[in-house]
Amino acid sequence: MRRHAEIAGNRRRGEHGVPRTHEVPYIREVVASGACPQFSRRVVEADDLSFRDQFEFGLACLLTRCAEQVR
């Protein structure tokens, strides 16, 4: 269980504990350049979920998976 929490924390912080906000300038540069149109489209069209929405989505996924295991 501890390992799962560590992995989740790494996802939020980035691989080496650097906040993902550090990556924002680079992502903006890539999007503005037009060099990666598929990536740019995904970034631009992505939903910016609130913490509550992210939590509810994650919880729903978790509960769905648990229900599948019980069957």
N, C-alpha and C positions, 0 to 999 in steps of 0.2 A: 504494500500500500504506500509506503514511504517513497518508493521508486516512482510510482505513478504521480505523486505530488511533485516530485523533483522534475519529472519530464514536463508536466503541465507548467510549472514555473519557468522552465527553460523556453517553452514555447512563447510565453508571455514576454519574457525578457530578451529573447533571441538566444542563439547558440552559446554565447560566451558571457551571458549575464548583462549584455549591453541592451538598454531599452530599445525597442523597435523604432521609437521616434528618431533614433539616430539614422535610420535607413530612409526616412522620408525625403530628404533632399535628393538622394540618388534616384529614388523612384520617380520623383517629379521630373528629374532630368531625362530619364528614360522615356517617360510618357511624352514630354515636350518634344523630344527628338524625333518621334515617329518611327524609330528604328525597330520597334517591336509592337506592331499594331495589335496582335492578339492579346498580348500582355496588357497593353495600354487600355484596350477595351474592357478587359476584366477589372482592371483597377478603377476605371472611371465608372463602370456600371455596378460596382460592388456596393452592397448595402452596408451602411455604417451603423451597426447595431449598438444600442445602448447596453450598458452592463447588465441591466435587468433582462433585456431581450436575449443577450448572449447566454445568461444563466438559464433562462427558461428553455432555450433551444438545447443547451447541453443536457439539462435535466431530462427533457423529453427524450433525447437520444439515449441517455443512460437507462431510463425506465423502459423504453421500448426494447432495448437489448436484453435487459433483465427479464422481461416478460417472455421474450423468445427463448431464453435459456430454461425457463421454468416449464415450458410446453413439452 
